[in-house]
């Protein structure tokens, strides 16, 4: 039986490392919604550019690039933190207190 569940995958930090994680996730074999968060618009543009370099994947149901976490779903199946170490702990604490996160 085919899995019809859409996984909510969030990448926080869309710069050099985050955009590479995004390229990898574009090849996912699970139905997924991708959310890329970074307050730096240049980093979001870099992530979009790198995302578009990878072949299309029909398993990606939705992708959202945003400078704000307000676009995130209540339940996050997988969270990738691709930020620098400054403030990472604060980001984790903030997200854990506001969202149901299954895996980090």
N, C-alpha and C positions, 0 to 999 in steps of 0.2 A: 504494500500500500504506500502510495506516495505521500510524503510529508507536506502538508499545506500550511504549516505554521511559518509565519514571517518572523525571523530573528531581528531584533533591534540591536544594531551594532553602532557604538559611538566611539569616535576618535576625538580626543581633546588634545589639541595641538596639531596644527596642519602644516607646520614648517617642513624642514628637511626630513626628519624621521617620520613624522605623522603622514606626510604625503606619500612616502614609500610604503607605509603600512596600508594606506588606502589603495595603492596600486595592487598590492597583494590581495586585499579583500575583494577587489573587483573580479577576481577569478574564483570566488567562492562557489561551492556546489550546493549551498542551502539557500532557500528563499530568504532574502534579507532586505531590511531597510537600513540604509547607512546614513549616519548623522556625523558631520564633520564640524567641530566647533573650534573657533580661534578668534579672539578679539582683533587680531591683526589682519586687516583685509588683504594685505600683500600675501600673507601666508595662505589665506583662503584661495586667492587667485592661483598661487603655485600649486595647491592641491587640486584645483579644478583642471589646470593644465596637465598635470601628471595623470590624473584620473582619465582624461580624454585620450591619453597616449596608449591606453590598454584597450584591447578589443572588447566590444560590447558583451554583456552577459545578461541573459534574460532572467537570471535568478535575482538580480538586483531589482527589487520592486519600486524602490524610491531612494533618492539620495538628496540630502539637504545639506547645504553649506551655510553656516550661520556664525555670526560673531557672538551670539547669545545662547545660553542653555535653555531659554524659555521654549524653544522649539522641540525639546526632547520629549519622548513618550514617558509615561509613568514607570514602565518596566523596561529595563535595559538588560539584555541578555549577555552582552559582552562589552566591556569598556576597555579601551586602549588609551592609556595616558602617555602621550608623546610630548610632554612639556619638559622644560628644563627643571632642575631640582628646586629652584627658587619658587616657593609657594605651592609645590606639588601636594604637600600634606594638606594644606588648606583647601585645595581643589577637591581632593579625595573626600575630606570631611564634609564639605558643602554638598557634593553630589550624593554621598551616602545618606545624608540627612533629608534630602529632597526627593530621591528616586529609589525605586527598588532595583538594586543591581545584583544580578546573579553571579557574574564572573568579572574579575578585573585582571 
